[in-house]
Amino acid sequence: MKEIENRDDSEEEFALHLAETTDLSPRQARELIRKYGHDREKLMEAARNFKAEG
């Protein structure tokens, strides 16, 4: 069970980092991570598109 908690903490940290570096909200960053996984290149492209649409 601890492994799952650590993974959730790690994902939350990743979402916060993505939010800070792309000006997305943490919620929006988590949505993109769920959709695209941890592929940084895809996430950055999706974040740029997300901001352009909004």
Secondary structure, 3 states (H helix, E strand, C coil): CHHHHHHHHHHHHHHHHHHHHHCCCHHHHHHHHHHHCCCHHHHHHHHHHHHHHC
